[in-house]
Amino acid sequence: MAEYETITAERRGAVTLVTLNRPKALNALSSKVLEDLIAAFAAFEADDTQRCAVVTGSGEKAFAAGADIKEMAEKPMADFYAEDMFSRWTSHFVKATRKPWIAAVNGFALGGGCELAMMADFVLAADNAKFGQPEITLGVVPGMGGTQRLTRAVGKAKAMELILTGRMMDAEEAERAGLVARVVPAADLLDEALKVAAKIAAMPPLATLAAKELVNAAFETTLDQGILLERREFHFLAGTEDKAEGMSAFIEKRAPEWKGR
Ligand code: CO8
């Protein structure tokens, strides 16, 4: 796979493992990290052998401690606006990525780090993970979706408290609040994330894309429209070769062989 300056990306079977690799800066999300992640995600999305991705942070302390404050400190407001700063995170890692990806959060996931984790299809957290949106302590507010995605994930009361105070919540609280799918011991996080990703990667490809699209639609549409969309995608999958294979395999008590057709 391609070499990057601020991240590593490697294939583990059908799973792409992406590691944010600026441990001395607690994996702060600089503009170079964004460029590298965009390239790695585009390669993942275009590679038919790759079916699920895991994003994690290098070092023991952090997934990512936020957008790179040092890079932004002196930047004039006109540049933030002219570059439409942060818009590309959602367009690349949410909108343009149809295949599933998991955030494996070790240590700090703060500010943009928490927001990147929330762009994933789900979060697996190490028991040492800490989540927060401390932007208010820097004189700003979350800018990569935090006010919207955190509120949808944990509800208004907790999102409001976290965003207004900038306090961190630990992994256990994040799981209770619904931000995190599951908490695992820190030493097992990567193995567990790769295991879950491999399981997803072994599922029928078209149904996997549809499932992701449908769950995400729940955040964008009315209940009636969402349920109609679900029914139509279900009807469409009923016409696939993989549906015939899945049902035959069940009846014949054997493992299915998916074709993605
Ligand atoms: N950006 C750049 N560098 C960072 C960042 C960051 N977000 N976080 C940590 N670092 C650097 C530190 O500056 C330090 O570098 P150095 O060794 O050169 O001094 C190194 O990483 C290690 O950090 P600490 O020494 O602070 O480590 P501690 O264990 O003492 O503390 C913390 C860990 C609590 C995570 C602490 O580093 C911290 O509070 N970090 C910032 C967290 C934060 O506020 N994140 C939100 C960022 S803002 C954002 O994501 C979007 C809005 C940005 C708008 C900015 C407008 C100016």
Residues whose N, C-alpha, C, O or C-beta is under 5 A from the ligand:
A	BS01	CO8	K24 A25 L26 A28 A65 G66 A67 D68 I69 K70 M72 A73 F108 L110 G111 G112 P134 E135 V140 V141
